[in-house]
Amino acid sequence: MKKVVFVLTSHDQLGDTGKKTGFWVEEFAAPYYALTDNGFEVTIASPLGGQPPIDPKSDDPDAATEDTKRFDSDKALQEKLKNTVKLADINQADFDAVFYPGGHGPLWDLANDQNSIALIESFYNHNKPVSFVCHAPAALKNVKVNGDYLVSGKKVTGFSNSEEEAVGLFNVVPFLLEDVLQEKGGIYSKGTDWGVYAVEDGLLITGQNPASSKLVAEKLMAQLKN
């Protein structure tokens, strides 16, 4: 049985707004169910361990999907989520791939988390897929392979500047993901705002927004089945 570790943010403050953030439910639930329904085993980790914060906006009825509704009534998964493993205790050797769901939280913690950076580098250096959706490619900001940024010269996507503007957080986020991916040498592209768009470049798989999370999971499964 192939094993995948999901890494969720532990950060719950939306800058200085006094509002809450965290991970985006759809970006966790859609890939989680896609993988587990197909026989993959998923472990969930976060920098602090325990219950990771859910972005309250992703719980809104207008953000609901079939997968989020399934999650809302899935007591076993909610219980599992309360007990995420500390990121420092995760060993790349125990898994076949890593998946990072988004939400705005990763911009603050995972972008600079040394355990996360080392974990991504270790997966990549051991020829294992690394996958990210929406704001989660922020976790790639400081990841290097052989002295160069991992994203340098690679096709990538992630939450776009126009989408950030649309949600009114253009001036709240610590950095704009689209800009940073390009600054680090990534060949950034995007689809339409809120449309399904994912890019694969070797072991690196990235998706643009919540709607793209299942496609990232499907690309990841395809790699793991080969």
N, C-alpha and C positions, 0 to 999 in steps of 0.2 A: 504493500500500500504506500503510495506517494504521500509525503508529508509537507505541508506548507505552513509557515509561520506568518501570521498577520501582525503587523505592528501599528498600534493606534497611538494617537497623541494623549498626553496627560495634561495638556494645557487648556485652561477653561476661561481665560480672560481675553476679551476682544479689545486688545490695546488699552487705551485710556477711556474707552466709552462707558465703562461700568456695566457693559452687557456681557453675556456669557457666550463662549464658543466651545469647540471640542471637535469630535469627529462627526462626519455626516452619515446618518443612518443608512441611506440607500447605498452608499459607497462601501459600507461594511457588509450589509445584508445580502445585496445582489451577488457579489463574488463569493461570499461565504456559502450561500445555498448552491450556487453554480458548482462550486468545488465539492462540497460534501454530498450533494445529490449524485455526483459522479464518482463517489467512492474515495475521494481524497480526505486525508485527515488534517484538520486545521487546529493549530494551537494559537492562542491570542496572547500577545505581549504588549506592554506599554512601559515607558520610562519609569514610572512610579509603581507599577503593578496595581492590583486591585481594580476598582471600577474606573474606567476611563470616562471623561465627560462627554456627554452627547450634546451636540449643537442643538439648542432648543428649536431653532428654525427648521431643522431637518425632521422634527417631530410634528410640524404643522400639517394639517390635513391636505393642504395644497402641495406638499412635498411627498405625499404618500404614493407608493407603488405597490404592486402585488407583493414584492419582497419585504417592504417595510411593514405591510399589514401582517405578513406571516411572522415577522420578527416580533411584532407587538403582542402576538398570542403565543409566542414560543418561550415558555417559562424556562426550559432547559438551557437555551442559548442565553437568555437574560442572566441566568445564574452563572453560567460559564464566564460571561462578560464581567461579572462582579469580581471575578477572581483571576484577572489576567496575570500572566507571569511577568516578573520584573525583567526588563530588557537586558540587564546585565547578566542575567542567568541563562540567556538563550545562546546556544552553541550552533553555529552554522552546520557543523558535521551531523547534527541530528535531523536536518531537514533537506528537502530537495529544491525548495524555492522560498522566496520571501515576497509578501504582498503588502503594500502600504495603502490603506484607504485614506481619503482626504478629509475635508473639513478645514476650517481656517487654523485650527490648533497647531498643525505641524510647522506653520510658518514661524512660530515662536519657539517650540521646543525641539522638534526633530531635525530642523535645519542645522542646529548646532550641537546636537547630542552626540557625544563621543562614542557611546556604545552603539548607537545607530549607525554612525559613519563607519565604524570598524566592522559592523555586521554586514553592511552592504558591500564593503570592499572585500570581505572574506567570501561572501557568496559569489561575487563576480570573479574573483581570482580562482575560485574552485569550479568555474565553468557551470554555475547554476543561475537560473533566471532570476532577475530582480524586476519587480513590477510595481507601478505607482499610478494612482488616479487622482485627477483634479488638483488639489493643492499639495498632495503628497510628494510630487517631484521636488518640493522644497527640501526634502530629506537628502537630495542629491547635491545640494548647494556646495558642500565642502568635501564631497567624496572624491578621492583621487585614486587612480590606478597607474602604476609606473610613473608617478610624478606629475601626471596630467589630470585635469578634471575628468571624471568618468564620462560626462556628457559631451566633452570636447570632440567635435567632428561627428557626433552621432545625431540621428534624427530623433527629436523629442517633441512632446506636446505637454500641455498642462493648462490649468485655468488661465484664460486669456485676459489681457488688460481690459478688453471691451466687456467681458463678463464681470470683471471686478468692478468696473464703473457702473454696470447695470445693477449690481447689488449694493451700491453705495458705499463700498469700502476701499475705494481707490486711494484715499488719503489716510486710512486707518491701519492698513496692513504694514508690517515692518519693511517689506519689499514687495515689488511686483514680480510674480513668478515668471511671467513671459520674459521680462527684461533680464532677470538673473540667469535664466537658462541660456539666453543668448550671450550674456556677458561671460559665462563660463565656457563659451565655444560651441554650445549646442546648436544644431540646425533645427530651429523651432518652426513648427507649422501648426495650423489649427483648422478645424472645420467651422461650420456655422455656430454661432453662439447657441448653447444648450443642445446642440445636435450630438449624435453619436460619432465620436472620432477617437481613434487610438492608433499609435505608431509603434512599430516593432523594429528594432535595430540590433540584430544579434540577440544577446541575452537581456537587453534592456527593453522593457515594454512600458509605455506610458499612455494614459488616457486623459482627455481634455477636461471632463466635467462629470457630474453625477451620472448622467445618462450613458456615459462611456464605460462605467465600471464593469458591467457584465461582459462587454467586448474584451476588456483587458483580461478578465478571468478566462475567457474562452481562448485567447491567444496564449495565455500561460499554460492552460491545460494541453493545448496542442503541442507546445514545446516539451512538456513533461511526458507526453505519451510517445514522443519520438525516441 
